[in-house]
Amino acid sequence: MTERTKAKLAEWADKYNDPVYFTEDPIAFPREFARRGARRQDIEIAAVFAAHFAWGRRAIIVRDKSRLMDAMQWRPYDYVMAGDWRDDDTSVHRTVKWSEVAQICRNLRDWYSTRDTLEKMSVRLMRTCIYGQKEDTRAPNKKINMLRRWMTRRDGIVDLGIWRDSDPAELVIPLDVHVYEEALALNLTDRRSKDIATAAQITDAFREIWPEDPCKGDFALFGYGVSKNA
């Protein structure tokens, strides 16, 4: 990576790591619970579903996540633990049905019945035991790595940083098609597969700039997208 590219990425990251750009964004939901001083479990569950809904137009994500929070009466931990979940085949967000939400709630209740936080869950366990997906060692696990970024990065600006036993240096960039295409354009990866190895390669590129906090680069890619489309 050239010094010019590093400088530009650092500039974008500093500019766009700002709550003003994330008022209509999935992270707004766990941030709202954190602002209220809610229980850690409320923040975590809000983050689990915000990450799960995080595909498509941001306005639609926020609309549908608000609908879910309304159904939970904005007490997600109480809703999960009560067990009286809406469970039908009506869509709540795009292809996500209420029955899928109910299954995630069931999985969360099982976990919280014996533990008080999701922090110690590996990416693999969160994929299989919370989201109920099949194990896939090549999957980039975008939503899980995004959730981990929210909960672990602790600069106190956009991300929440409430997982104090987790290390920001070990985070992996949340990789989706949009992030991949921007990273490819910036020569942060030369891989053609949108898999975990590619996510790791992009993260390693960001470690050249932020060795202790590589996922700050997520804001740089957001900034690149804004500037490219300006």
N, C-alpha and C positions, 0 to 999 in steps of 0.2 A: 504494500500500500504506500502510495507517495505521501510525502509530508503535506502537500497541498490537499489531498483527499482527507487525511487525518484532521487537518485544521477545519475543513468545511464540515465534516461530520461532527466535530466537537462544537462548532458554532450552532449547527442545527439542533443538536441535543440540548444545549443550554437554552436555546430560544424556546423550543417546543416542550420541554419538561416544565409545563406550566398548566395549572388547573383550568385556565381560561379556555384551553383547547379540548377539554375533556368534560365539559358540563353535560353534553349529550353523548354519553359514552357508557358502555357497560360498567366501567369502574365506578361510575357515579353511585351505584347502589351500595356496594360495601363501604364506600367513602361516607355515604350518608349515615350508615349504622355506626361507623367509627366516630363521626362528628357528634352523634347522640350519646356517645359513651356506652354503647350497647355491649352486651356480652360478646366475648370472643366467638362463641358458637354462632351467634346471629350474623356477625361479620363474615365468618367462614362460609356459612350456608348461602348468604347473599352472593358471595364471590363464586361459589360453585355453580349457581344457576346463571349468574351474569356471564361467566365464561362459557357455559353451555349454550347460551342463546347468542353468543357473539359471532354471528355470521349474517351477512346481509346489510341493508342500509341501517345506519346507526339510529335513525329516528324510529324505525320499525322495531329494532331491538329494544330500545328504551320503552316504547309503547307496550310491547308484549311482556317485558320484565316487570313493568309497573302493574300490569294485569295480574301477574303471578303474585307479586307482593301484596296486592289488594286481597287476593284469595287467602293469603297467609295472615291477613290483618296486620301486616308489617311486624309480625313476631315469628320469624322463620324457625327458630329453634323450638318454640312451643308447638308450632304446627307440625314439625317433623316428629317430635317426640310423642304427640298426642295420637298419631296413627290414623286420624280421620281424614285421609287424603282424597282429593278428587281423583277419580281413576276411570277415565273413559277415553274413547278414541277421537275425541274432538281435538283439533289443533290448538295449541297455545302459542306456538311460535314456529312458523313455517312448517317443517315436517315433524317438529317435536309435539307429541301428543301429551295430554294430561296423564295418560297411563304411564308414559315414560318418566314424567315428573314424579309420579307416585312411586315408581320403582327406585328412583334416586333417593327419594325421601326414606324409603324402606332401608336402603343401604346405609344412609346416613344415621338413621336411628340405631341400626345394628352396631355401627362403629361407636357412636356417642354413648351407647349403653354401658360401655366398659372403658371409655377414654374421654378426655375432655377437650381434645383438639385434633385437627387433621394434620398438624405440622409435621409429625414424624412419618407420615405416609410417603412412601416412594412414589415416583411417577407411575411405575407399573401397578402398584396397589391402587392408586387413585383411579387409574384407567379401568381396572378390572373390578375393584370392590365398590367404588362409588358410582362411576359412570356406567358400569356394567358392560363394557366393551371387551371383545376378545383380545387376548394378549397379542401384541405385534411389536417385535423388537426393532422394526425399521420405521415405525410411525413417528412423525415429528411431535405428536401430542401437543399441538398448538394451544388448545384451551387450558391444558394443565400447566404448561410452562408460563402461560399468561397469568393464570391464577397465582402461581408461585412468585412471579415477578411482583404482582400487586402486593402480596403479603410479606415479601422478604426485603425488597429494596427499601432502604430506610433514610433517604435524604429528606423525607418529610415534605415533599413538594406535591407530587401526584400520587405516588405509590404509598401504601399504608405502613409497611415495615413493622407489623405486629408479631411476626414470627422471628423472635429475637435469638432463637437457637439455630437458625438457618443462616447460611453464608451467602451473601449476594454474589461472591466470586464464583460460586458453583452453579449459578443459574444458567439456563440455556434459552436463547432467543425464541420467542413464540413464532413459529414459521407457518405461514399460509402462502397462497399463490401470490398475493399482493406483496408481501414481504420478500418472497423469493425473487420476484421480478425486479424489485428495486435493488436488492442486494446484487443480483446478476448484473444490472446496469452499472453498478458502482464497482464491479470487479471484486466483490467481497467473497464470491464463490465461483468456482468453475465447474461445479457439478450440475448434472441435468436432472437428477432425482430429487424430488421435494421430500426428503426423508430426514431422519434424525442425524445422519452423518452430515448432511448439508447444513442443518441447523447448528451443529457443532462447529462446522467450518466457519460459518458466519460469526458465531460467538467468539471463536478464536481470533478472527480478524478484529473484532471490537476490543479484545483483550490487549491489543497493541496500543490502544488509546486509554482504556479504562480497565487495567488489570484486576482491580478489586471489585469492579462493578460493570461487567461487560454488557448487561442488559440495558444500561443507559443508552446503548446504541439503538434500541427500539425507537426512542424519540428522534434520533437522527434520521432513521428511515422514514418516519412520519414527516419530518421536515423536508426531506428530499422529495417526497410525494407532493407536498404542498407547493414547494418552489417549482417543481417540474410542471405542475398544472396551473401555475399562476398566469 
